[in-house]
């Protein structure tokens, strides 16, 4: 399996998990979603906003790639979030719509990149303006790992509210390997 196939699997996993989480969150009263549960981003809505914000920030960086990926045109048109704990969508319905749009963009972006792209370096500035030059494939790996990390926090917050996500393992999406072929 090449790197791109791995990242396509991660893009599908990202979308699948977000659908699971958001379907449960739509059933939670607004006040409960905003309740300070003493998480790093305080609440469920705060954590979900953070995941979206981080995705947008990284996609904005990717949109500056010399390849000028067309899948990121929408990202180029939206405003960059000003902080990692910003609440850009207060209502779960609005957050869900943007999350679905961004998840599709992520899938399209991964389809657009090439193995050669992944082997090259990628230059970017962090939120403090510090410059970095790193292998593109590792940055994509970090992008997906960050999402998984914070969705784990949301899973814990939901569990504290006695809400269960069910199976969350990536293993569910990994295709079976046919030894007879």
Secondary structure as UniProt FT lines:
FT   HELIX           3..25
FT   TURN            26..27
FT   HELIX           30..34
FT   TURN            40..41
FT   HELIX           44..63
FT   TURN            66..67
FT   HELIX           70..72
FT   HELIX           73..77
FT   TURN            84..85
FT   HELIX           92..112
FT   HELIX           115..119
FT   STRAND          121..125
FT   TURN            127..128
FT   STRAND          131..135
FT   HELIX           136..160
FT   TURN            161..162
FT   HELIX           170..173
FT   TURN            179..180
//
